Amino acid sequence: MKIAIYQYGVLWMKPEENLGLIEEVAMKVSGNCDLLILPEMFNTGYTMTPKDIPIECQEKTISKLKDIATKYNLVIGGSIPYQKHSLWYNTMIFVSSEGLIFSYDKVHLFTPAGEKEVYSAGTEIKSFSLYNLNILPLICYDLRFSYLANTQATYDIIIYSANWPEARIEHWRSLLKARAIENQCYVIGVNRTGSDPNGYIYPGSSMVVNYNGDILECLDDNPGYAVVEVIKELLENYRKKLPFLHDRKSNFLR
């Protein structure tokens, strides 16, 4: 499976313009990409005032992604502010030509930014299958909590959609590699670039790391994209050579 990572300076509370940027990249990677991964809150920016978002924005975003996915024959994933039953969530969505095919609500809300005062926390860790690969989607701050990925399940790919600030970018790089090594899987982290009205600076550094901790792709601090191929056969062969996942103690796992 070929995966594109796209980092950009998310335009603050301008969903239509952000979706336009996404479509431009989808067009460029079309024919060479199965899955396009976007940053956290890719349509609005990392807002703590989701009530200011027009009520129709959520469905318009999903509808536009469906159109893009259909036109360019790919699946698109990233997080958006998402309202359910009058509550707001930071939700990672995956959209194909069939519409919304999977979603995950962020479990660990970032206390220093006041996220848990505005959004409700997710209550379930779940994965889904795409092109015969088991994918676990997580969001930004979830990266700091290794137990989310260290379960009895075996994942082929862990994806983090993020707005990770410049001040802690070395943590980002180190933790992405650590998650790949300890789970013997591919890890993909997509961060944004630029800055937002809250004063945060985001240095990109989106990465794809393989099961051995090798960096297959790492973008700089500029807007950009890259396409990386994820090969399940290589992953399985590596696990056979060093099968430490079989020694996990299930009584210590969820």
C-alpha positions as CSV (number, residue, x, y, z in Angstrom):
1,M,0.0,0.0,0.0
2,K,1.3,3.5,-0.9
3,I,0.6,6.2,1.7
4,A,1.0,9.9,1.2
5,I,1.7,12.2,4.2
6,Y,0.7,15.9,3.7
7,Q,1.7,18.7,6.1
8,Y,0.7,22.3,5.6
9,G,-0.1,25.5,7.5
10,V,-3.8,24.9,8.3
11,L,-5.7,28.1,7.6
12,W,-7.5,29.2,10.8
13,M,-11.2,28.5,10.7
14,K,-11.3,28.3,6.9
15,P,-12.4,24.8,6.1
16,E,-13.2,25.4,2.4
17,E,-9.8,26.8,1.7
18,N,-8.1,24.0,3.6
19,L,-10.1,21.4,1.7
20,G,-8.9,23.1,-1.5
21,L,-5.3,22.6,-0.5
22,I,-6.0,19.0,0.2
23,E,-7.6,18.5,-3.2
24,E,-4.5,20.0,-4.9
25,V,-2.3,17.4,-3.2
26,A,-4.7,14.5,-3.9
27,M,-4.5,15.4,-7.5
28,K,-0.7,15.4,-7.4
29,V,-0.5,11.9,-5.8
30,S,-3.3,10.4,-7.7
31,G,-2.4,7.1,-9.2
32,N,0.5,6.7,-6.8
33,C,-1.3,6.7,-3.5
34,D,-3.9,4.6,-1.7
35,L,-4.2,6.5,1.6
36,L,-3.6,10.2,2.2
37,I,-3.0,11.3,5.8
38,L,-3.6,14.8,7.1
39,P,-2.8,16.7,10.3
40,E,-5.0,17.1,13.4
41,M,-8.0,19.4,12.9
42,F,-7.0,19.7,9.3
43,N,-10.1,21.7,8.3
44,T,-10.1,24.4,11.1
45,G,-6.9,24.5,13.0
46,Y,-6.5,23.3,16.7
47,T,-9.5,25.3,18.0
48,M,-10.8,25.4,21.5
49,T,-14.0,27.1,20.4
50,P,-15.7,24.5,18.2
51,K,-19.0,26.2,18.9
52,D,-17.9,28.9,16.5
53,I,-17.8,26.4,13.7
54,P,-20.9,26.5,11.4
55,I,-23.1,23.5,12.1
56,E,-22.9,22.4,8.5
57,C,-19.1,22.3,8.4
58,Q,-18.8,18.8,9.7
59,E,-20.9,17.2,7.0
60,K,-19.6,19.5,4.3
61,T,-16.0,18.4,5.2
62,I,-16.9,14.7,5.0
63,S,-18.9,15.2,1.7
64,K,-16.0,17.1,0.1
65,L,-13.5,14.5,1.2
66,K,-15.8,11.8,-0.3
67,D,-15.8,13.8,-3.6
68,I,-12.0,14.0,-3.5
69,A,-11.6,10.4,-2.6
70,T,-13.8,9.4,-5.5
71,K,-12.2,11.6,-8.0
72,Y,-8.6,10.5,-7.2
73,N,-9.3,7.0,-6.1
74,L,-7.9,7.1,-2.6
75,V,-8.8,7.1,1.1
76,I,-8.2,10.2,3.2
77,G,-7.6,10.3,7.0
78,G,-7.1,13.1,9.5
79,S,-8.8,14.6,12.6
80,I,-11.6,17.3,12.7
81,P,-13.8,18.8,15.5
82,Y,-16.7,16.5,15.5
83,Q,-20.1,16.9,17.2
84,K,-22.1,13.9,18.4
85,H,-25.2,14.1,20.6
86,S,-24.5,17.8,21.5
87,L,-20.9,16.9,22.6
88,W,-17.7,17.8,20.8
89,Y,-14.9,15.3,20.1
90,N,-11.5,15.5,18.4
91,T,-12.2,12.8,15.9
92,M,-10.0,11.1,13.3
93,I,-12.0,10.3,10.3
94,F,-11.3,8.1,7.3
95,V,-13.2,8.8,4.1
96,S,-13.4,6.8,0.9
97,S,-15.6,7.0,-2.2
98,E,-18.2,5.3,0.0
99,G,-18.2,8.1,2.5
100,L,-17.1,7.9,6.2
101,I,-15.7,4.4,6.7
102,F,-14.0,4.7,10.1
103,S,-13.7,7.1,13.0
104,Y,-11.7,7.3,16.3
105,D,-12.3,9.8,19.1
106,K,-9.2,11.1,20.8
107,V,-8.7,9.4,24.2
108,H,-6.1,11.6,25.7
109,L,-7.1,15.3,25.7
110,F,-4.3,17.8,26.0
111,T,-4.8,19.4,29.5
112,P,-2.3,22.3,29.1
113,A,-4.3,23.6,26.2
114,G,-7.7,23.2,27.9
115,E,-8.8,20.6,25.5
116,K,-10.6,18.5,28.1
117,E,-12.6,21.5,29.1
118,V,-14.1,21.7,25.6
119,Y,-14.0,18.3,24.1
120,S,-15.2,14.9,25.4
121,A,-12.7,12.1,25.6
122,G,-13.0,9.0,23.5
123,T,-13.6,5.7,25.3
124,E,-12.5,3.1,22.8
125,I,-9.3,2.1,21.1
126,K,-10.0,0.4,17.8
127,S,-8.4,-0.5,14.5
128,F,-9.6,-1.2,11.0
129,S,-8.4,-3.0,8.0
130,L,-7.3,-1.4,4.7
131,Y,-5.6,-3.3,1.9
132,N,-5.2,-6.3,4.2
133,L,-3.3,-4.1,6.7
134,N,-4.4,-3.6,10.3
135,I,-4.3,0.1,11.1
136,L,-4.5,1.8,14.5
137,P,-5.3,5.5,14.3
138,L,-4.4,7.8,17.2
139,I,-4.2,11.6,17.7
140,C,-1.3,13.8,18.8
141,Y,-1.1,13.6,22.6
142,D,-2.0,9.9,22.4
143,L,1.6,9.4,21.3
144,R,2.9,10.0,24.8
145,F,0.9,7.0,26.1
146,S,2.5,3.8,24.9
147,Y,-0.1,1.5,26.4
148,L,-2.6,2.5,23.7
149,A,-0.6,0.6,21.1
150,N,0.8,-2.1,23.5
151,T,-2.2,-4.3,23.4
152,Q,-2.9,-7.9,22.7
153,A,-3.6,-7.0,19.1
154,T,-0.9,-6.7,16.6
155,Y,-1.0,-3.7,14.3
156,D,0.7,-3.3,11.0
157,I,0.5,0.5,10.9
158,I,0.0,3.1,13.7
159,I,-1.0,6.5,12.4
160,Y,-0.8,9.7,14.5
161,S,-2.5,12.9,13.2
162,A,-1.1,15.8,15.1
163,N,-0.6,19.5,15.8
164,W,2.7,19.1,17.6
165,P,4.5,22.3,18.7
166,E,8.1,23.3,18.0
167,A,9.0,23.4,21.7
168,R,8.7,19.6,22.0
169,I,9.5,18.4,18.5
170,E,12.4,16.2,19.6
171,H,9.9,14.3,21.7
172,W,7.8,13.8,18.6
173,R,10.7,12.3,16.7
174,S,11.8,10.1,19.5
175,L,8.4,8.8,20.4
176,L,7.4,7.9,16.8
177,K,10.6,5.8,16.5
178,A,9.9,4.2,19.9
179,R,6.4,3.2,19.0
180,A,7.6,1.6,15.8
181,I,10.3,-0.4,17.5
182,E,8.3,-1.6,20.5
183,N,5.4,-2.7,18.3
184,Q,7.4,-3.9,15.3
185,C,5.2,-2.0,12.9
186,Y,5.2,1.0,10.6
187,V,4.4,4.3,12.4
188,I,3.3,7.4,10.5
189,G,3.1,10.8,12.1
190,V,1.6,13.8,10.3
191,N,2.1,17.2,11.8
192,R,1.2,20.6,10.6
193,T,3.4,23.6,9.7
194,G,3.2,27.3,10.3
195,S,1.6,29.0,13.3
196,D,-1.9,29.6,14.7
197,P,-3.6,32.6,16.6
198,N,-2.9,30.9,19.9
199,G,0.8,31.5,19.4
200,Y,1.9,27.9,18.7
201,I,4.5,27.3,16.1
202,Y,4.4,24.0,14.3
203,P,7.6,22.7,12.6
204,G,6.2,19.9,10.5
205,S,8.6,17.0,10.7
206,S,6.0,14.5,9.5
207,M,7.6,11.0,9.5
208,V,7.3,7.5,8.3
209,V,9.2,5.0,10.4
210,N,9.5,1.3,9.8
211,Y,9.4,-1.7,12.1
212,N,13.1,-1.5,12.8
213,G,13.0,2.2,13.8
214,D,14.4,3.3,10.4
215,I,13.1,6.6,9.1
216,L,11.8,6.0,5.6
217,E,10.7,9.7,5.2
218,C,11.0,12.8,7.3
219,L,9.7,16.2,6.0
220,D,11.2,19.5,7.1
221,D,9.4,22.5,8.5
222,N,7.9,23.6,5.2
223,P,4.6,22.6,3.7
224,G,5.0,19.5,1.6
225,Y,4.1,15.9,1.0
226,A,5.7,12.6,0.4
227,V,4.6,9.1,-0.7
228,V,6.0,6.0,1.0
229,E,5.2,2.3,0.2
230,V,4.3,0.1,3.1
231,I,5.1,-3.6,2.4
232,K,3.4,-6.2,4.7
233,E,5.7,-9.0,3.5
234,L,8.8,-7.1,4.8
235,L,7.1,-6.5,8.1
236,E,6.1,-10.1,8.5
237,N,9.6,-11.3,7.6
238,Y,11.1,-9.0,10.2
239,R,8.8,-10.2,12.9
240,K,9.7,-13.8,12.1
241,K,13.4,-13.0,12.6
242,L,12.9,-11.3,15.9
243,P,9.5,-12.6,17.3
244,F,9.5,-10.8,20.6
245,L,5.9,-9.8,20.3
246,H,5.0,-13.5,21.0
247,D,6.5,-13.1,24.5
248,R,4.1,-10.4,25.6
249,K,2.4,-11.3,28.9
250,S,-1.4,-11.1,28.1
251,N,-2.2,-10.7,31.8
252,F,-0.5,-7.3,31.8
253,L,-2.2,-6.2,28.6
254,R,-5.7,-4.9,27.9
